[in-house]
Amino acid sequence: MKVYPIAIMLSLAAAASSPASARSAIDDALAGMDDDRSAAAKGPDYLECVPYARQLSGIQIYGDAHTWWKQAKGRYATGRAPRIGAVMAMEPYAGSQLGHVATVSKVVDSRTILVSHANWSPIEGQRGRIEKNVAVLDVSPLNDWSEVRVWYAPIHNLGNTHWPVTGFIYNARPGTVQDGAFQTADAAAAPRERVKARKKGRRSDPIGDIIAGNY
């Protein structure tokens, strides 16, 4: 999912012959198939983002991650606002040719959510691993969740790349979800509790809280 260092890319290019770099008919045939099959070829513990997002969200869409948004049209509600249980659909970008999908597990504030997803960060040097409740930060100029930074486990922080997001897919019928309306985890808290939080005078630092485990 991540962009390889330039040196690695150059060495891979040098090692590959021109016939090997050509896209084959088999590649074209497999492009539209669910990536469960490629995961099976990589070992029993390898999990792609698509089946895991389907499992968590209940959204029954198959195929590569970059096709989910188009497939959702007319079948599921979609929008720009993160909601718990929604699938964030990320566009192909940089080293990610197939896009990525992640399921929202918590809305922290208007710029911060937690997601659970598979095959993003290498865990103990292995790809195809699951990460639960990791941070995603909206860095779009208009706060419309069109660009995000995503938690990257090897550096124990958000990655620097601004990943393009197509939108969020909700497990609901089209037209039944009001776009732009979402609740943070404490939005339904009693007014008295919210007053107490304000009296503490603590500067909001959701990413710091996530790093510290205070979420």
N, C-alpha and C positions, 0 to 999 in steps of 0.2 A: 504493500500500500504506500510505502514511503519512497521518496526519491533517493536513488542510490547516489553515493558520492561520485563525482566526475571521474575520479581515477578508476573506480570499479567499472563504471560504464564503459570507459575507454578500453579497459582490459577485456571486458566481455565482447566488445565489438571486434577487437583484434583477434580474439579466439574463434569468432564465428566466421564461417565462410559465406560467400554470397548465396549459394543455394540454400543454406540453412536459414538465412534471414528472410527468404521469400515466404509469403503466407500461402499455405497449402489449401487445397479443397477441403481437407479434413478439418483444418482450423476454422474455415468458414462454416462448415456444417455444425461444428460444436459451439460456435459463438452464441447461438440462440438458445442453447440448452442450459438447464439449471446447473449451477456450479457444484451441486452435491456430488456429481460424478468425478470432477477434478479433485475434490476433497478426498474421495475414496481412494484415488490413485496415490495420494500423498501420505496415507497412513490412517489408522483407526482413530487417532487422537486429533487429527486435523479437522477443523471446522471452518467453513466459509461464513461470511457475514450474512448471506441470504437465508439459509435454513435457520440460523439462530434468530434473525429478526422475525421470521415467519412464526417460529415457536413462541417467542415472547409476546408478539403483538396480536397473534391470531389472524393476521392479514394473509389471505391465501393468494399470494402472487408468487409466480415462479419465474426463473430466468435471471440473467445477470442484473446486478444492482442498478445499472444505469437505465434499465428498461422499466423499472418499477413505476416511476412517475407516469409515464405514458400509459402503462397498463392499468393504473389506478383510475384513470379518467372514466367516468360513467359507472364505475364499480364501487369506489370508496370516496368518502369526503376527503378533500385536500385543502391545504391552506399554508399560510406563512407563519402561523403561531405554534410554538411547541406546546404539546399537551402530554400528560402522562399516558404512556401506552402507544403514542404515535410513533411512526417510523420516519426518521430524518433521512431524506434521499439526497445523497451527495453526488455531484456530477463527476465524470472522468476528468482528471486533472493531473498534470505533471506525470508521476510514475504510476498513477492509478488509472489504468485504461478501462476498467470495467465499472468504475464508480464504487460506491459504498453505501450500505444502509445500517442504521443504528436505531435502537429503540429507546425512547425517552423514559427514564425511570423517575426523574424528579425535576421540577421546575424551581430553581433556586430564586431567581429574580428575572427581570426583563432581558438581561444579557447573559445569564448563566443557567445551564441545565446540566443534569447528569444523564448519561446514557449507559446502556449495556450493549456490548457488541462483540463480534468475533473477528479474528484475523486482521487486527489493526497493528497493535504493538507486538514486537517479538517478546515473548515471556521466557526467560531463562534460555534465550537464544533460539527459541522455537516459534515459528509462525503458526497460524491457525488456532490460536488460543483465545479463550473468552476473557473479557474484562467487564466487570460489573461496576456500575455507579461511578463512572469516570467523568471528568469535567469537559464540557464543551462551552466555549465562549463566543458569543456573537460579536464580531468585529466589523460588521457592515456599517457604512456611514449613516444609514437611515434606520438602524436598529430593526431591520426587517428579516434578519436571519438568512441573508443571502450569502454571507461569508462567515466562516467560523474557524477558530483554532481548536484543535482537539488534543486531549491529554495523550502524552506519549510516554509510556512506561520507562523506557531506558534512561530518560533524563529526569524522570519523576516530576514532570512539569508539562505545561502546554507546549506543543510543537509550534514552530514559528510560521509554518505555512498557513496561508489563508485559503481554506478549502471552499469551493463554491457549492452552495446548497440550492437544490431546485425547490424544495419545500418539504412539508410534512404530510404524511398520509395517515388518516385516522381510520380506525376500525369502526366505521359508521357509514350509513348510506349517504350518497351525494346530497348536499344541501341541508344536512341535518346538524352540521357543526358550524357555529358562527366563527368565521375567520377573524383573528385578532383578539379573540377573547380567551384568555388562559388564566389560571390561578397558580400562584406560587404555593409552596407547601404550607406557608403560614397565613395565606390570604383568608382562610376561613376561621382563623383563631379569634377568640373573644376579644372585643375592644380593649378590655382591661389588660389582657396579656400584651397587646400591641403597645399600649401606653407604657407598660413596664419596660419593654424592649427599648423604647425611645429614651426613657429616663436614664438608661445605662450610659448613653452618650458615646457608645462604641462606634468607631468608624467601620462602615460596612466593607468587608474584605472577603467575599465568597470564595475566591480561589485560595486565599490563605487558610480559610476554614477547611476547605477540602483537603489541602495538603496536610493539615494538622489532624484530619479525621473528625472535625467538628461539624458534621452534617447529618 
